[in-house]
Amino acid sequence: MELGHPYGLFITSDHFIYMCDAIAGRILKIDREGKIVGVLDGPEPGKGRHFDPHQIALDKDKSIFAAEVLPWRAEKFRLK
């Protein structure tokens, strides 16, 4: 998997890295060996609005908060 434009990072207490990949419109979960172990994809390009995450944070319940530069929006995602 190629990276589009890596931006914000968040490192959890269990040593996973969550990284915004703005151009690709997704958030990646990376383990401590650098392997991508999870992907949160935005809408498919041309199918609705574009997801352009730049900053990220997780709360204690592992909800993901992503902020986009344009259109100046923040969203919350709950992981299953």
Contacts in CASP RR format, 6 or more apart in sequence:
PFRMAT RR
TARGET T0000
AUTHOR 0000-0000-0000
METHOD contacts of the structure
MODEL  1
MELGHPYGLFITSDHFIYMCDAIAGRILKIDREGKIVGVLDGPEPGKGRH
FDPHQIALDKDKSIFAAEVLPWRAEKFRLK
1 36 0 8 1.000
1 39 0 8 1.000
3 21 0 8 1.000
3 24 0 8 1.000
4 21 0 8 1.000
4 22 0 8 1.000
4 23 0 8 1.000
4 24 0 8 1.000
5 21 0 8 1.000
5 22 0 8 1.000
5 23 0 8 1.000
5 24 0 8 1.000
6 19 0 8 1.000
6 20 0 8 1.000
6 21 0 8 1.000
6 22 0 8 1.000
7 19 0 8 1.000
7 20 0 8 1.000
7 21 0 8 1.000
7 22 0 8 1.000
7 53 0 8 1.000
7 54 0 8 1.000
7 55 0 8 1.000
8 19 0 8 1.000
8 20 0 8 1.000
8 53 0 8 1.000
8 54 0 8 1.000
8 55 0 8 1.000
8 56 0 8 1.000
9 17 0 8 1.000
9 18 0 8 1.000
9 19 0 8 1.000
9 20 0 8 1.000
9 56 0 8 1.000
10 17 0 8 1.000
10 18 0 8 1.000
10 19 0 8 1.000
10 56 0 8 1.000
10 57 0 8 1.000
10 58 0 8 1.000
11 17 0 8 1.000
11 18 0 8 1.000
12 18 0 8 1.000
12 58 0 8 1.000
12 62 0 8 1.000
15 31 0 8 1.000
15 32 0 8 1.000
16 29 0 8 1.000
16 30 0 8 1.000
16 31 0 8 1.000
16 32 0 8 1.000
16 37 0 8 1.000
17 29 0 8 1.000
17 30 0 8 1.000
17 31 0 8 1.000
17 34 0 8 1.000
18 27 0 8 1.000
18 28 0 8 1.000
18 29 0 8 1.000
18 30 0 8 1.000
18 56 0 8 1.000
18 58 0 8 1.000
18 64 0 8 1.000
19 27 0 8 1.000
19 28 0 8 1.000
19 30 0 8 1.000
19 56 0 8 1.000
20 27 0 8 1.000
20 53 0 8 1.000
20 54 0 8 1.000
20 55 0 8 1.000
20 56 0 8 1.000
20 66 0 8 1.000
21 27 0 8 1.000
21 28 0 8 1.000
21 53 0 8 1.000
22 52 0 8 1.000
22 53 0 8 1.000
22 54 0 8 1.000
22 69 0 8 1.000
23 52 0 8 1.000
25 41 0 8 1.000
25 42 0 8 1.000
25 50 0 8 1.000
25 51 0 8 1.000
25 52 0 8 1.000
25 53 0 8 1.000
26 39 0 8 1.000
26 40 0 8 1.000
26 41 0 8 1.000
26 42 0 8 1.000
26 51 0 8 1.000
26 53 0 8 1.000
27 39 0 8 1.000
27 40 0 8 1.000
27 53 0 8 1.000
27 56 0 8 1.000
27 64 0 8 1.000
27 66 0 8 1.000
27 77 0 8 1.000
28 36 0 8 1.000
28 38 0 8 1.000
28 39 0 8 1.000
28 40 0 8 1.000
29 36 0 8 1.000
29 37 0 8 1.000
29 38 0 8 1.000
29 39 0 8 1.000
29 40 0 8 1.000
30 36 0 8 1.000
30 37 0 8 1.000
31 37 0 8 1.000
40 64 0 8 1.000
40 77 0 8 1.000
41 51 0 8 1.000
42 51 0 8 1.000
43 49 0 8 1.000
43 50 0 8 1.000
43 51 0 8 1.000
51 68 0 8 1.000
52 68 0 8 1.000
52 69 0 8 1.000
52 70 0 8 1.000
53 66 0 8 1.000
53 67 0 8 1.000
53 68 0 8 1.000
54 67 0 8 1.000
54 68 0 8 1.000
54 69 0 8 1.000
55 66 0 8 1.000
55 67 0 8 1.000
56 64 0 8 1.000
56 65 0 8 1.000
56 66 0 8 1.000
56 67 0 8 1.000
57 64 0 8 1.000
57 65 0 8 1.000
58 64 0 8 1.000
58 65 0 8 1.000
59 65 0 8 1.000
61 78 0 8 1.000
62 79 0 8 1.000
63 76 0 8 1.000
63 77 0 8 1.000
63 78 0 8 1.000
63 79 0 8 1.000
64 76 0 8 1.000
64 77 0 8 1.000
64 78 0 8 1.000
64 79 0 8 1.000
65 74 0 8 1.000
65 75 0 8 1.000
65 76 0 8 1.000
65 77 0 8 1.000
66 74 0 8 1.000
66 75 0 8 1.000
66 77 0 8 1.000
67 73 0 8 1.000
67 74 0 8 1.000
68 74 0 8 1.000
68 75 0 8 1.000
END
